[in-house]
Amino acid sequence: MQFLSLIHPEDLDEIKRWIKALLEGREPEFEIEIRYQAKSGATVWVRNFVSTISDAEGRPAQIIALVTDITSERRAQQELRAVEAQLRLMIDHAPAAVAMFDRDMRYAP
């Protein structure tokens, strides 16, 4: 299976641009967060650190990638944004003034 066949269709053009720049020597390496498409259809978020292995003449001969699954991190970020949006909505529409304080009772803007 080719590496590019795993990539979510919406992220494919961007990764192709980066790989082209890498192979042309315009970029020595790159790091990118993209989605992979699992066989089941599920989306898996990954952070890729991509570089090349050069041949004897110093030209890129192979691409190497360190892939880290960040799906749970992305889900946590989405959940945090949802909670923040709900909190902002409650604060903006509260009938009384709302102030937040930390554990030492210092005002937290």
N, C-alpha and C positions, 0 to 999 in steps of 0.2 A: 504494500500500500504506500502510495506516495504521501509525503508530508502535507502537501497542499490540499489533498483530498479530505483531510481532517478539519480544515478550517471552515468556520461558519461563512456562508456565502457573502454576508454583509461585510466581513473583514478581509475578504480575499484580495481585493484590489490594493488595499493599504499594505498588506504583507508582501505582495508582489513588488510594489514600489521599493520597499526597504531591501528586499533580496536583490533586486536589480542594482541598487546603489552599492550594496555590499560586494556583489560580484564584479562590478565595474571599478571597484577600489575607491569610490567616493565616500564610503563609510567603512571604518575598520571593524565595526560591530554595532549592534543595536539591541535595545531592550524594548519590549512592547507587550501590552496586555491585549489579548484577543480572545475570541471564543472558538472552541472546537465543537464540532457537531458529533455526538456519540451515535452509534448505530441505532440506539433506542430512540433517537431524536432529541434527547436531552442536551441542553447547552452546558458546556464545561468551560469556565473561565480559566485562562492560564496566563502566566507571566513567562515570556520567552526571552532568554538572553541568547542572542545569535551571533556567531562569529564564523570565520573560515579557517580551514587548514590549508596552508600554501604548499605548492609543489616546489621542486628544486629551483625553479626560476623565480619563485616568489609570487606566482599567480595563484589566485584562489582555486583550489582543487576540490575541496569538499566543504560543505556547510555543516556546522555543528551547533546544536541548540540545547540549552539547559532549560527544561520545562518544569514549571512549578504550578500545581493546581491551586488556584486562588478562589475557587467557587464559593467556599464558605465565607471567605473574607468579603467577597462581593455581596453575598446575601446579607451579611451583617451590616454592611454599609447601607444597603437598600432599606433594611429594617430601621436603622438609626435615622435615615432621612425621613421615613414615614412617621416615626415617633416625633421627630423635631417639627414636622409639618403640623401634626395634630396639636402639639404643645403651642406652636406659634398661633394656630387658629384659636385655641382657647384663650391665650393671652390677649390677642387682638380683639376678641369679642367678650371679654370678661366685663361684667357690669361694675366692677370695682377695680381699683388699682391693684396690680400684682407686682410684687418685688421678690427677687430670689436672693437667698443668702447662702453662703457656704457654711461648713460645720462650725466655724469660729464666729459666725454671725456677721461676716463681712459681706457687704453688698456685692452681688455677682451680676454685672450687666449682661 
